[in-house]
């Protein structure tokens, strides 16, 4: 399945998923057995972990936090994942992929409420202001990513000032706004075993 991990490359013909319709390796074209229910649930969890660039221990922590909150656990989990600073930097358009956004945060290019933020897993809150550091505003990667993001459109829970390279978090993201092909109920069922 196409997860759009490589930024703009995933929207072109160079995307690896578009070139081939079978899994990589010698046995990619061989007959495959039916996947069990556990296998489907595990694959969904791995897909979400891969999309957001999170390892197992951190993902478990996010799931535990989501289950403690009121409401549906699966939706809470996705909202928590969307509120991570590296994901917000990607959604704003300062980076062309989540991996690039994670690197920008850890290399001190991003400010949260005027202070340097170096932790990609930081959860942003309502009314937080995210901006690019003054010295990094002429960075070619940031400028090209911002131009591409303006062409694609932005999220409704973020207010973006592209001219000044700033954004403000208006509210928590809603499940309806997340267009990723994720079936969060399968993840909840997997951890409920």
Sine and cosine of phi, psi and omega as CSV:
sin_phi,cos_phi,sin_psi,cos_psi,sin_omega,cos_omega
0.00,0.00,0.60,-0.80,-0.02,-1.00
-0.98,0.20,0.87,-0.50,-0.06,-1.00
-0.96,-0.29,-0.04,1.00,0.03,-1.00
0.85,0.53,0.76,0.65,-0.03,-1.00
-1.00,0.05,-0.33,0.95,-0.11,-0.99
-0.98,-0.18,0.34,0.94,0.06,-1.00
0.95,0.30,-0.71,-0.71,-0.07,-1.00
-0.92,0.40,-0.39,0.92,0.00,-1.00
-0.86,0.51,-0.51,0.86,-0.02,-1.00
-0.94,0.33,-0.26,0.97,0.01,-1.00
-0.99,-0.10,0.04,1.00,-0.01,-1.00
-0.92,-0.38,-0.03,-1.00,0.02,-1.00
-0.97,0.25,-0.18,0.98,-0.02,-1.00
-0.98,0.21,-0.12,0.99,-0.03,-1.00
-0.90,0.45,0.72,-0.69,-0.06,-1.00
-0.90,0.44,-0.54,0.84,-0.02,-1.00
-0.92,0.39,-0.57,0.82,0.00,-1.00
-0.94,0.33,-0.51,0.86,-0.06,-1.00
-0.96,0.28,-0.52,0.86,-0.13,-0.99
-0.68,-0.73,0.63,-0.78,-0.03,-1.00
-0.96,-0.28,0.20,0.98,0.00,-1.00
-0.74,-0.67,0.35,-0.94,-0.02,-1.00
-0.90,0.44,0.42,-0.91,0.00,-1.00
-0.95,0.33,0.32,-0.95,0.06,-1.00
0.96,-0.29,0.14,-0.99,-0.05,-1.00
-0.90,0.43,-0.63,0.78,-0.09,-1.00
-0.99,-0.11,0.31,0.95,-0.04,-1.00
-0.89,0.45,-0.53,0.85,-0.04,-1.00
-1.00,-0.05,-0.04,1.00,-0.04,-1.00
-0.95,0.31,0.29,-0.96,0.02,-1.00
-0.91,0.42,0.68,-0.73,0.01,-1.00
-0.92,-0.40,0.60,-0.80,0.04,-1.00
-0.97,0.24,0.29,-0.96,0.04,-1.00
-0.91,0.41,0.68,-0.73,-0.02,-1.00
-0.99,0.12,0.69,-0.73,-0.01,-1.00
-0.96,0.29,0.16,-0.99,0.03,-1.00
-0.89,0.46,-0.67,0.75,0.06,-1.00
-0.88,0.48,-0.65,0.76,0.02,-1.00
-0.88,0.47,-0.63,0.77,0.03,-1.00
-0.91,0.41,-0.69,0.72,0.01,-1.00
-0.90,0.43,-0.69,0.73,0.01,-1.00
-0.89,0.45,-0.67,0.74,0.02,-1.00
-0.88,0.48,-0.63,0.78,0.02,-1.00
-0.91,0.41,-0.67,0.74,0.03,-1.00
-0.89,0.45,-0.69,0.72,0.00,-1.00
-0.90,0.44,-0.57,0.82,0.03,-1.00
-0.90,0.44,-0.71,0.70,-0.01,-1.00
-0.92,0.40,-0.67,0.74,0.03,-1.00
-0.87,0.49,-0.65,0.76,-0.02,-1.00
-0.94,0.33,-0.64,0.77,0.01,-1.00
-0.87,0.50,-0.74,0.68,-0.08,-1.00
-1.00,0.00,-0.11,0.99,0.05,-1.00
0.93,0.36,0.69,0.73,-0.06,-1.00
-0.90,-0.44,0.61,-0.79,0.07,-1.00
-1.00,0.05,0.14,-0.99,-0.14,-0.99
-0.87,0.48,-0.73,0.68,-0.07,-1.00
-0.88,0.47,-0.69,0.72,0.01,-1.00
-0.92,0.39,-0.63,0.78,0.02,-1.00
-0.89,0.45,-0.66,0.75,0.05,-1.00
-0.88,0.48,-0.65,0.76,0.03,-1.00
-0.89,0.46,-0.68,0.73,0.04,-1.00
-0.89,0.45,-0.64,0.77,0.02,-1.00
-0.91,0.42,-0.66,0.75,0.03,-1.00
-0.89,0.46,-0.66,0.75,0.04,-1.00
-0.91,0.42,-0.64,0.76,0.00,-1.00
-0.91,0.42,-0.60,0.80,-0.01,-1.00
-0.96,0.29,-0.43,0.90,0.04,-1.00
-0.97,0.26,-0.44,0.90,-0.05,-1.00
-0.98,0.21,0.36,-0.93,0.05,-1.00
-0.96,0.28,0.49,-0.87,0.02,-1.00
0.98,-0.22,-0.20,-0.98,-0.02,-1.00
-0.97,0.24,0.77,-0.64,-0.06,-1.00
-0.88,0.47,-0.68,0.74,-0.02,-1.00
-0.89,0.45,-0.69,0.72,0.02,-1.00
-0.92,0.38,-0.63,0.77,0.05,-1.00
-0.87,0.49,-0.64,0.77,0.01,-1.00
-0.88,0.47,-0.73,0.68,-0.01,-1.00
-0.92,0.40,-0.59,0.81,0.04,-1.00
-0.91,0.42,-0.67,0.74,0.05,-1.00
-0.89,0.46,-0.67,0.75,0.01,-1.00
-0.91,0.42,-0.61,0.79,0.02,-1.00
-0.93,0.36,-0.48,0.88,-0.04,-1.00
-0.99,0.15,-0.07,1.00,0.07,-1.00
-0.88,0.47,0.60,-0.80,-0.07,-1.00
-0.87,0.50,-0.67,0.74,-0.01,-1.00
-0.90,0.44,-0.59,0.81,0.04,-1.00
-0.94,0.34,-0.64,0.77,0.00,-1.00
-0.91,0.42,-0.65,0.76,0.05,-1.00
-0.87,0.49,-0.65,0.76,0.05,-1.00
-0.92,0.40,-0.71,0.70,-0.02,-1.00
-0.90,0.44,-0.59,0.81,0.03,-1.00
-0.91,0.42,-0.64,0.77,0.00,-1.00
0.92,-0.40,0.25,0.97,0.06,-1.00
-0.97,0.25,-0.31,0.95,0.00,-1.00
-0.69,-0.73,0.45,-0.89,-0.04,-1.00
-1.00,0.05,-0.24,0.97,0.07,-1.00
-0.54,-0.84,0.26,-0.97,0.01,-1.00
-0.92,0.38,-0.56,0.83,0.03,-1.00
-0.91,0.43,-0.66,0.75,0.04,-1.00
-0.92,0.40,-0.63,0.78,0.03,-1.00
-0.90,0.44,-0.66,0.75,0.03,-1.00
-0.87,0.49,-0.67,0.74,0.02,-1.00
-0.92,0.39,-0.64,0.77,0.03,-1.00
-0.87,0.49,-0.66,0.75,0.00,-1.00
-0.92,0.40,-0.73,0.69,-0.05,-1.00
-0.94,0.34,-0.36,0.93,0.05,-1.00
-1.00,-0.06,0.24,0.97,0.13,-0.99
0.91,0.42,0.58,0.81,0.07,-1.00
-1.00,0.01,-0.23,0.97,-0.14,-0.99
-0.93,-0.37,0.66,-0.75,0.08,-1.00
-0.92,-0.40,0.65,-0.76,0.12,-0.99
-0.88,-0.48,0.89,-0.46,-0.06,-1.00
0.82,0.57,0.62,0.79,0.07,-1.00
0.99,0.12,-0.01,1.00,0.00,-1.00
-0.91,-0.41,0.57,-0.82,0.02,-1.00
-0.90,0.43,0.71,-0.70,0.05,-1.00
-0.89,-0.46,0.78,-0.62,-0.04,-1.00
-0.87,-0.49,0.06,1.00,-0.05,-1.00
-0.95,-0.31,0.94,-0.34,-0.04,-1.00
-0.89,0.45,-0.43,0.90,-0.05,-1.00
-1.00,0.03,0.10,1.00,0.04,-1.00
-0.85,0.53,0.75,-0.66,0.02,-1.00
-1.00,0.01,0.85,-0.52,0.03,-1.00
-0.99,0.16,0.48,-0.87,-0.01,-1.00
-0.90,-0.43,0.12,-0.99,0.05,-1.00
-0.88,0.48,0.63,-0.78,0.00,-1.00
0.96,0.29,0.14,0.99,0.12,-0.99
-0.96,0.28,0.60,-0.80,0.03,-1.00
-0.93,-0.36,0.83,-0.55,0.00,-1.00
-0.94,-0.33,0.75,-0.66,-0.01,-1.00
-0.59,-0.81,0.21,-0.98,0.05,-1.00
-1.00,-0.08,0.67,-0.75,0.01,-1.00
-0.85,0.53,0.54,-0.84,-0.08,-1.00
-0.83,0.56,-0.67,0.74,-0.04,-1.00
-0.94,0.35,-0.35,0.94,-0.08,-1.00
-0.99,-0.13,0.02,1.00,-0.10,-0.99
-0.92,0.38,-0.39,0.92,0.02,-1.00
-1.00,-0.09,0.13,0.99,0.02,-1.00
-0.87,0.50,0.80,-0.60,-0.08,-1.00
-0.89,0.46,-0.60,0.80,0.01,-1.00
-0.90,0.43,-0.67,0.74,-0.01,-1.00
-0.92,0.39,-0.69,0.72,-0.02,-1.00
-0.90,0.44,-0.72,0.69,-0.02,-1.00
-0.93,0.36,-0.60,0.80,0.03,-1.00
-0.92,0.40,-0.62,0.79,0.00,-1.00
-0.92,0.39,-0.65,0.76,0.04,-1.00
-0.89,0.46,-0.68,0.74,0.02,-1.00
-0.91,0.41,-0.62,0.79,-0.01,-1.00
-0.92,0.38,-0.59,0.81,0.01,-1.00
-0.92,0.40,-0.53,0.84,0.05,-1.00
-0.94,0.33,-0.59,0.81,-0.05,-1.00
-0.98,0.21,-0.51,0.86,-0.10,-0.99
0.97,-0.24,0.24,-0.97,-0.09,-1.00
-0.79,-0.61,0.09,-1.00,0.00,-1.00
-0.98,0.18,0.53,-0.85,-0.04,-1.00
-0.98,0.21,-0.28,0.96,0.00,-1.00
-1.00,0.04,0.05,1.00,0.04,-1.00
-0.84,-0.54,0.68,-0.74,0.09,-1.00
-0.96,-0.28,0.89,-0.46,-0.16,-0.99
-0.93,-0.37,0.75,-0.66,0.12,-0.99
-0.94,-0.34,1.00,-0.02,-0.12,-0.99
-0.92,0.39,-0.51,0.86,-0.03,-1.00
-0.91,0.41,-0.69,0.72,-0.03,-1.00
-0.99,-0.10,0.07,1.00,-0.04,-1.00
0.79,0.61,0.80,0.60,0.05,-1.00
-0.74,-0.67,0.36,-0.93,0.08,-1.00
-0.48,-0.88,0.42,-0.91,0.01,-1.00
-0.78,-0.62,0.67,-0.74,0.04,-1.00
-0.99,0.12,0.90,-0.43,-0.03,-1.00
-0.99,0.13,-0.61,0.79,-0.03,-1.00
-0.29,-0.96,0.04,-1.00,0.13,-0.99
-0.95,0.31,0.54,-0.84,0.05,-1.00
-0.93,0.35,0.53,-0.85,0.05,-1.00
-0.98,-0.18,0.41,-0.91,-0.02,-1.00
-0.88,0.48,-0.58,0.82,-0.03,-1.00
-0.91,0.42,-0.45,0.89,-0.03,-1.00
-0.98,0.18,-0.30,0.95,-0.04,-1.00
-1.00,0.06,0.91,-0.42,-0.09,-1.00
-0.99,-0.11,0.12,0.99,0.00,-1.00
-0.93,0.37,0.58,-0.81,-0.01,-1.00
-0.98,0.18,0.94,0.34,-0.07,-1.00
-0.89,-0.46,0.74,-0.68,0.11,-0.99
-0.95,-0.30,1.00,0.04,-0.13,-0.99
-0.91,0.41,-0.36,0.93,0.01,-1.00
-0.90,0.44,-0.55,0.84,0.04,-1.00
-0.91,0.42,-0.57,0.82,0.03,-1.00
-0.93,0.36,-0.65,0.76,0.03,-1.00
-0.89,0.45,-0.68,0.73,0.02,-1.00
-0.90,0.44,-0.61,0.79,0.01,-1.00
-0.90,0.44,-0.70,0.71,-0.01,-1.00
-0.98,0.20,-0.18,0.98,0.01,-1.00
-1.00,0.06,-0.04,1.00,-0.03,-1.00
-0.90,0.44,0.00,0.00,0.00,0.00
